[in-house]
């Protein structure tokens, strides 16, 4: 930073280490660079919803004048088009699959209800069958078996009795005819057959009582228990299976909705592959945001094949009718002494012959991320409420100007070299003053502003006094 100062005290040197002070004007000014930027640039950035590969195919050169509607940036969309086609097919396929799954779930609900009802009916019928057999059926079967056995015995007894009567009748005649012999043989055969039937009935009765009926009882009991188990499984597992299918269906619905949403987002990103100028103006590479023209590493990507960042502006359009203002970014020390409404000089590099002025509009209260404070300035040559630059200055956004402001002025100040002051206790300062008898005396002084190696003395000294300056 270049610092200009006018010595505020005329110092007559009477001795190499003695200075006689006299009040004179004292001024401190500071200079810094400011950049000419549009108040409202049209920032160019992309914020895609889904697509993440934007490689530049064409980009307008930096500083080129464009018309509203001109394509300023065009991205390669070959991979995008392939992805879009794949997504559309996937969404169609998913819709068909989901429709089938919806139908399958509806039918599964119906089947589940039918299976539950069948399991309940089977369990109920098995339990009823076991109960009936235990209470009624077994006893009835036993009675029927016993009755069949008794019937066989009675038939045998009747058949024997009939044979006996026939023999007695034929023996009484003392003559047996051939027909009677046939009748007797037939009756004897009937007796033998009845005896065999009785034997079979006895075996069947024994088998039924000892094997068949007990086995049937076991079978009915097993069937009842098995049906009860199947019912319990059905009542627990069938609803679980239905719930699992419902969850699968919900997942499929969600996946289909997400895939459809992704397709919508990808389709929406199609508008980003061609960026058009929103107004007549000049196209700039880099961002003209936050009072800065930022290009930096963007210069490497704003070429064919380069991939631009998302959200962050990578280019700007300065409308032809944009209002231009000056913005500077200064360190903390300078920000402390710059005040709003302070007026100063303004110089364009290479055109020092053009006299310009500027007024500080605002100084940021807090620093930016880089520790610098933003300063907004207004060039001072308004005409008809519009800023008009000198016609031959050829200004353009991004140009730099040197600003210089007087930050302190005192028309009757006393100043000494910094080395004349000595630090004292309590944050005070002293100087050595030569007395009339040639001796020196320590005098407390109040220190004011510092400009380079000069310091302003606001109290403690008077004009004409001689201050001893240490070597």
Buried (B, 14 or more C-beta within 10 A) or exposed (E): EEEEBBBBBEBEEEEEBBBBBBBBEBBBBBBBBBBBBBEEBBBBBBEBEBBEEBBBBEBBEBEEEBEEEBBBBBBBBEEBEEBBEEBEEBBEEBEEEBEEBEEBBEEBEEBBEEBBEEBBEBBBEBBEBBEEBEEEBBEEBBEEBEEBBEEBBEBBEEBBEEBEEBBEEBEEEEEEEEEBEEBBEEBBEBBEEBBEBBEEBEEBBEEBBEEBBEEBBEEBBEBBBEBBEBBEEBBEEBEEBBEEBEEEBEEBBEEBEEBBEBBBBBBEBEEBBBBBBEBBBBBBBBBBBEBBBBBEEBEEBBEEEBEBEEEBBBBBBBBEEBEBBBBBBBEEEBBEBBEEEBBBBBBBEEBEEEEBBBBBBEBBEEBEEEEBBBBBBBBEEEEEEEBEBEEEEEBEBBBBBBBBBBBBEBEEBBBBBEEBBEEEEEEEBBBBBBEEEEEBEEBEBEBBBBBEEBBBBBEBBEEEBBBBBEE
